Each structure stands twice: as structure tokens, then as C-alpha cells.
Amino acid sequence: MSGIFKRFCLVLSLLLLSACASAPINNQNIPPPEALPIVAAKSDRPLVALVLGSGGNRGFAHVGVIKVLEENHIPVDIVVGTSVGSVVGALYAGGIHAAELEKLALNLEQGQLNDYELSFDGYIRGERLQDFINNELHDRTIEQLDKPFAAIATELSTGKAAAFNHGNTGMAVRASSSIPGVFLPILINGAEYVDGGLKDPVPVKIAQQMGADIVIAVDVSKLPQSNQRPSNALQIWIQGARIMQQTIAENEIKAAQVVIRPQIGATPKIDPASKQSLVKAGEDAANAALPEIRYWLKRISDEKLLKQPVR
């Protein structure tokens, strides 16, 4: 089969999928997301933030991390997410616990959230993802969620990171997850936004600004491959993008108290078995980090106790 014919078949398939797609709900009455000035939370006890990084399908491992934190009664007060981390983070911040998150993850089909539209800017609109999040959260805005939450997106024209902390939760997650060239950029309040992983793949410092004393950062990004040279221009470009993203992530992660890196290797083809293996990788990494988490909980608790005035 020639390359031209293959491309024709792909275009035809996308057109058919687009024509057959059901109309999204769009939840028009929810105000668009905003990145309002951050007001830091305060407490006499240690405030813990869970920061969930970008990483595409590897983000199923985030669910495993949350499972372990819940099973071990580790409190999470603040949630921040980028890209796939914003998807899992929004649901978790909205009160959906680990068991239900895992059920959602295992039952979700690969293309269920894709709504195709041929464009020079991309081929997935992202409206289905937006509606999925809003429906699962019963149309609550970000400030109405159970835990303080922020979704990180990148403003396309300036390259600045935006920490959406108010307004339409699904739209904020859609913006944070809009991979350039795949998803169409989303217009919010007059500006176009794309994937937050371009600017802030593991947004530790935002969590600290929100008042976190302890940041648990989960990095599921794919490390640059060191055992083989990219074989063509596209692979070289992808490798370069991974290197840049990893450099950004490393600089940000330095500020975290605890870093969890699930051992995933190459991103697997997504099916029920690989989803479960990714969740398990998250569980294993979180279990290994429990002593460090408990150390920081005790240390910050003791420090705060010493600072309290004598009565």
C-alpha cells in the first residue's frame, strides 16, 4: 500500500468518525476557567499537595499513587495537575476516590473521548473530554470542588503558564491536555491555550504558592532513550522535545519534598492489561515512597507545633 493511499485512508477514516460523533453537551452555562491570583491556604497541621505530571497514557499510574495514599490515610489537601495529571487530578479533587477512579480508567475506551475534526491546527476538538469531566463532577466549577485544585495550561501566543483555579473545570482540563498538533487549541477569554506540559510538566511551585508545606510530585514522563539513536528527522525532533521537557521537569521537581517516579519503561499499547500494569507501577512507586512521606509529615508537624504560641 502506497504512502499516499495510506494517508487518504486516514483522512477518510477521520471524516467518517467526525460525521458519526455525537454532539457534545458543552455545558454552556458554566463560566470559562480563569487563572485568578492564588491565595495560599493556611493550617496548624502540615498541608500536603499532590502534583500530578504530564505523560499521556502513562498517567494511569497516577491512579495507583492515589490508591496507596488513600489506603495509608495520607492526607491530601491540594491537587495540581498538568495534561493527563489534570484529568486525574480534577476527578480526585472533585471527591472521586481511588476505587472509582480505577473503575473509570479501566472501563474507558481508547477513543471514547476523541472528537475528530480535520484542521491545520490539529484533529481532535477536545469537547468530549471537557464534557466527560464536567459530567463526572456534576458541572461543578473548580472552586466548588472538594479540594483546592489548579490545572496548568500554556498560552499559545506568549508561552506563559496559566494555573486555572476558577471556572469551568472540564474546559480547564481540556486546555491543559491539548497536545499541540493533535488537539485544536482552545480559546478562553480571548487567548488560545495548549498542553500545560510544554511549560510546566510537573507544577511543584504552583502547589507551594497554594500553601503546600509538603509536595508529593508524581512524574510519569517518558525519559529520553539512551540506548539507541533516533533513525529519522521526526524521531530526532521527538527526542529533542523529550529532553527539553525532562530538563524543565527536573528544575521544577527539585522543590518537591517527595518525588514519585513509577517504573514504566516504554509506553505500552493501551488495553485492560496494560492499564492495570500502569496502575500497579504507580502503587509500587507510592509504596516505596511512604517512609519519606511519613518523615516529612512528622517533621513539618513538629516544626509547626514549635511555632505555636504558648498558652
C-alpha positions, 0 to 999 in steps of 0.5 A: 500500500502506497504512502499516499493511499495510506494517508487518504485512508486516514483522512477518510477514516477521520471524516467518517468518525467526525460525521458519526460523533455525537454532539457534545453537551458543552455545558454552556452555562458554566463560566470559562476557567480563569487563572485568578491570583492564588491565595495560599491556604493556611493550617496548624497541621502540615498541608500536603499537595499532590502534583500530578505530571504530564505523560499521556497514557502513562498517567494511569499510574497516577491512579495507583499513587492515589490508591496507596495514599488513600489506603495509608490515610495520607492526607491530601489537601491540594491537587495540581495537575498538568495534561493527563495529571489534570484529568486525574487530578480534577476527578480526585479533587472533585471527591472521586476516590481511588476505587472509582477512579480505577473503575473509570480508567479501566472501563474507558475506551481508547477513543471514547473521548476523541472528537475528530475534526480535520484542521491545520491546527490539529484533529481532535476538538477536545469537547468530549473530554471537557464534557466527560469531566464536567459530567463526572463532577456534576458541572461543578466549577473548580472552586466548588470542588472538594479540594483546592485544585489548579490545572496548568495550561500554556498560552499559545501566543506568549508561552506563559503558564496559566494555573486555572483555579476558577471556572469551568473545570472540564474546559480547564482540563481540556486546555491543559491536555491539548497536545499541540498538533493533535488537539485544536487549541482552545480559546478562553477569554480571548487567548488560545491555550495548549498542553500545560506540559510544554511549560510546566510538566510537573507544577511543584511551585504552583502547589507551594504558592497554594500553601503546600508545606509538603509536595508529593510530585508524581512524574510519569514522563517518558525519559529520553532513550539512551540506548539507541539513536533516533533513525529519522528527522521526526524521531530526532525532533521527538527526542529533542522535545523529550529532553527539553521537557525532562530538563524543565521537569527536573528544575521544577521537581527539585522543590518537591519534598517527595518525588514519585517516579513509577517504573514504566519503561516504554509506553505500552499499547493501551488495553485492560492489561496494560492499564492495570500494569500502569496502575500497579507501577504507580502503587509500587512507586507510592509504596516505596515512597511512604517512609519519606512521606511519613518523615516529612509529615512528622517533621513539618508537624513538629516544626509547626507545633514549635511555632505555636504560641504558648498558652 
